[in-house]
C-alpha cells in the first residue's frame, strides 16, 4: 500500500495546535483526519490524536502564541493494511510515535 502521506514539515504555532486539539477533543467519539499546513504546498490530511497534539502543544509557548515552530511528520506503514504509525519530530528533536488504524478516522 502507498504511504498515507509523504513526509512533510508543518510550521505550527501554539494557537494553531491549541485549536487543533480542541477540534480533536470535540470529535473524540468519531476521529477525523486533520488538515495540517505544509511548509510548501497544500495541507495534508493526518490521522492525529489528542495525545499527540498535547505532546506537540507542550513544546510551544502560550506566551508566544503566534510564533510558528517546525514539526516534521511522517507515516510508517504497519504490517496490516490501513494500520501504521504517525511519527512527529518535535522542534526539540524528540519524537512522538502514534499508532493509527486508518479505518477509525474519517475526513472532516
Backbone torsions as a table, in degrees:
resi	resn	phi	psi	omega
1	UNK	NA	142.9	178.1
2	UNK	-70.3	155.5	178.9
3	UNK	-59.5	146.9	178.6
4	UNK	-62.2	-38.2	174.2
5	UNK	-156.3	156.4	176.0
6	UNK	-79.0	150.2	177.7
7	UNK	-55.6	143.0	179.0
8	UNK	-154.6	165.5	176.3
9	UNK	-105.5	131.8	178.0
10	UNK	-119.6	114.5	176.8
11	UNK	-82.8	112.3	-175.5
12	UNK	-127.2	145.2	177.3
13	UNK	-101.7	168.5	175.9
14	UNK	-56.0	-43.3	-178.2
15	UNK	-61.1	-45.8	-178.9
16	UNK	-63.6	-46.6	-178.6
17	UNK	-66.0	-37.2	177.7
18	UNK	-61.9	-43.5	178.2
19	UNK	-66.9	-39.5	176.8
20	UNK	-62.9	-40.9	178.2
21	UNK	-62.7	-43.4	176.8
22	UNK	-58.7	-42.2	-179.8
23	UNK	-63.0	-47.2	-179.6
24	UNK	-62.8	-40.7	179.4
25	UNK	-66.3	-34.8	178.3
26	UNK	-64.7	-38.4	-178.5
27	UNK	-99.1	26.1	-174.7
28	UNK	-55.5	-36.0	-179.4
29	UNK	-76.8	-18.7	-179.7
30	UNK	-139.9	79.5	-175.3
31	UNK	-54.1	142.4	-179.3
32	UNK	-118.6	151.9	168.6
33	UNK	-74.9	129.6	179.1
34	UNK	-101.5	140.3	176.7
35	UNK	-86.1	117.6	178.3
36	UNK	-108.5	138.4	-179.7
37	UNK	-71.0	144.1	173.1
38	UNK	-95.3	157.2	174.1
39	UNK	-59.8	-39.6	177.5
40	UNK	-136.3	128.2	176.2
41	UNK	104.3	-172.7	-176.7
42	UNK	-72.5	162.1	176.4
43	UNK	-65.1	158.6	-176.8
44	UNK	-122.2	132.7	177.2
45	UNK	-78.4	123.8	-173.6
46	UNK	-128.0	133.6	174.9
47	UNK	-81.9	98.4	-173.2
48	UNK	-127.8	142.8	-176.9
49	UNK	-105.0	167.5	178.3
50	UNK	-60.6	-37.8	-179.4
51	UNK	-61.5	-43.8	179.7
52	UNK	-67.5	-43.4	178.5
53	UNK	-63.9	-35.7	177.1
54	UNK	-63.6	-42.5	177.4
55	UNK	-61.9	-39.2	178.1
56	UNK	-66.6	-43.6	-178.7
57	UNK	-62.4	-35.8	-179.9
58	UNK	-65.6	-14.2	178.8
59	UNK	-101.4	12.7	178.0
60	UNK	-122.7	158.9	-175.5
61	UNK	-108.1	117.4	179.3
62	UNK	-60.9	-30.4	179.3
63	UNK	-68.1	-17.9	179.0
64	UNK	-123.8	56.1	-166.4
65	UNK	-62.4	-19.7	-174.4
66	UNK	-107.8	-1.3	177.6
67	UNK	-80.6	128.0	-178.1
68	UNK	-91.4	142.6	173.7
69	UNK	-124.3	153.7	-175.6
70	UNK	-88.4	129.4	173.7
71	UNK	-116.6	130.1	177.9
72	UNK	-97.0	123.3	-178.7
73	UNK	-116.0	138.0	176.8
74	UNK	-146.2	165.9	-178.0
75	UNK	-124.7	130.6	174.7
76	UNK	-112.0	122.2	179.3
77	UNK	-64.5	142.3	175.5
78	UNK	-91.2	-179.8	179.1
79	UNK	-72.8	-31.7	178.0
80	UNK	-94.5	143.7	176.7
81	UNK	-59.6	133.1	178.4
82	UNK	84.9	2.2	177.6
83	UNK	-118.5	150.6	178.0
84	UNK	-178.1	-164.0	-178.1
85	UNK	-131.0	126.4	171.5
86	UNK	-83.8	126.8	179.6
87	UNK	-115.1	123.7	179.8
88	UNK	-119.8	117.5	174.3
89	UNK	-91.1	121.0	-178.3
90	UNK	-78.4	162.2	179.9
91	UNK	-57.1	-24.0	179.7
92	UNK	-79.5	-11.2	-176.0
93	UNK	99.0	-14.3	175.4
94	UNK	-66.3	159.3	-178.3
95	UNK	-125.4	138.5	173.0
96	UNK	-111.7	130.9	178.9
97	UNK	-116.8	126.4	-177.7
98	UNK	-126.1	116.7	175.1
99	UNK	-68.4	143.8	-179.3
100	UNK	-143.6	135.8	172.0
101	UNK	-106.0	107.4	-173.4
102	UNK	-60.3	-25.0	-179.6
103	UNK	-67.4	-16.0	178.9
104	UNK	-85.8	-12.7	-176.2
105	UNK	-107.1	134.2	175.5
106	UNK	-119.1	163.2	178.4
107	UNK	-69.4	148.7	178.6
108	UNK	-71.2	NA	NA
